[in-house]
Amino acid sequence: MKNKILVLGASGIGKTTYCQSYQPKQPNVHHVIASQHLNNIHKQDSHTPIQSQLVASINGHIARQTSGLFLIDGHLINRGVKVPVEVLKNLNLDMILFLKSNPEQILFNRNHDVSRIRSTETIDEIINSQNSELEYSKYVANNLSILFFELKNPTQLMFNKTIDTLSSQIVNKKKKKPLQP
């Protein structure tokens, strides 16, 4: 069984850090970083829309595994462009987990992250982008008829417990779902 949780939140909230720290503690957990797939796509020359290529790349990565929990770390809005719901349907997600924190903490995290160069945003811009992503995440979850959970001011322990609980809910929900003919 493959269970997929899309982990979202403002750039700098700690999605990658939380997912990477959770993964080694759990058997059969796979951390899929959308931006890494996106970087590989940018190196190719194609006429297929970038978001469709991204979903195909992520699905290809997941298809190579026989089972497990897949934490897909990414964004639904990039530079003001929303990933269409129709494209996201192809990921066959089970849930969206949205991480939300105060903008000062996000700004602090960004300023102290030496692993990548980030665009500079003001507190107001962080608030606006976080709220836009949150609202669109809820919209997507509703349109895909999947679970949505918002985790406020996360810590690693909170993230770990939340993923444990949510993955159990997904498994239980799938066990109760009648088989389709």
N, C-alpha and C positions, 0 to 999 in steps of 0.2 A: 504494500500500500504506500502511495506517495501522498504526503500531506504538504500543502504549500501555504505559507504565511508570507504575505507581502508586508515587509517592515518599512514604514515610512516615517518621515519627520523632516524638519528643517535641516539644511546642510549645517553640520557642526553639532547636532544634538547628541551624537554618539552611536548611531545605528551600526556602523561597521565595528566599532569597539565592542559594543554589547554582543553582537552576533559572533564575533571572533572569540570572545571570552566564554560564551555559552557553548559553542561548538565542541571544544575538546572534552568537555565534561560529560557529554551525552553521546551514546553510541548512535550511529546512523543519522547524524544531523549534518546537513550540508548547507554551507553559507554561500549563497550566490550573489555576487556583487554586480548589479546591473551596469554600473559605469565601466567595469572591466570588459564586459561584453560590448558595450558601446564603443570603447576605444578600439577594439578589434574590428568592428564594423566600419569605423571611419577610415581604416587602412585599406578597405576594399572599395572597388568601383562598382556601383550597382545603381539600377534605376528603381529598385524596390524602396518604398518609403522606409525611412530610418527606424521608426517605431515598430513596424512589422518585422524588420530584420532583427531588431533587438529581442522581440518576443520569440522569434524562431531560434535565435542563438541560445536564449535561456532555456527554451524547451528542449533543444538538442543536448544541452548540458544535463538537464534533468533526466532525459531519456537514457542516458548512459548509466544511470544508477538503477538498481533493481527495486529499491524501496527507500523509505526514510522520510524525515522531516526536512523540508527545504525552506530556509529563511532567505527570502529574496529581498535584498537590501537595495532600495532605490527611491525614486521620486516619480510622482505622477505629473508634475509640472516642472518643465525645464525651460528657463528663460522666457517664461510666460506662455509657453506652448503646452497644452494638456495632451497627455496620451489618451487617445480616444477609447471609450468604453468598448467599442467593437473590437479593437486590437487587444485589449486586456482580457476579453472573453477567452481568447486563445491560450491564455496561461492556465486556465482551469484552476483558479485560486480557491482556497478554502476559507481564507480569512484575510482581513487587513488589520494590522496592528499599527496604530499611529502613536509615535512618541512625541510628547509635547513638554516643553520646558519654558522657563522664563527667558526672555530674549537676552538679558544680561549674561546668563549662563552660556547660552549659545554663542554669543559674541566672545566670551572668555575662551570657550573651547576652540573656536575658530582661530583666535589669535595665538593660541598655544599649540596648535597642531602643525608640526613641522613636516608632516608626511606629504602635504600637498599645498598648492597655492589656491587660495579661495578668493572669490570676488569680495570686495569690501562693501558692506551694507551697514546702514545706520540701524539703531534699535527699532525705529518705526518701520523700516523696510523689512527687518526680520519679523516683526509682528505681522505685517501684511502678508508676507510670503508664507509664514507658518499658518495663518488663518485661511489663506486661499487653499493651501495644500490640504488642510484639515477638512474644509468644507467639500472640496472635490473628492477627497477620500471617502467621505460619508456617502456622497452621491454615487460614486463608483460601486461601493459595497452594496448599496440599495439596488442599483441597476443590475448588478450581477447576482443578487440574492445570496450574498455571503455574509458571514459574521464580520462585525466591526468592533474593535476595542481600542479605546484611547487610554494610554498610560501617561499620567502626568508626573513631571519631575522625576524621571526614572533614575534608579540606581542599578548597579549590576545585579544585586540580589533581587530587587523588584522585577527586573527584566527576566531573570532566570525563572522565578516563581510564576510569572505571568505566562511565559512560553510553555512551561510544564503544564499549567492549568489549561491553556488554550489548546495545546496539542491533544490533550486528553479529551476535551470537548469535541474536537474535530473527529477523533477516532470513534467516540461514542455516537456522534451524529451519523457517521458513515455506516456504522453497524446497524443502526435503526432504519436506514434508508432502504426501501424495497428495491429489489433488483429490477432493472429496466429490461423489457423484452427485446 
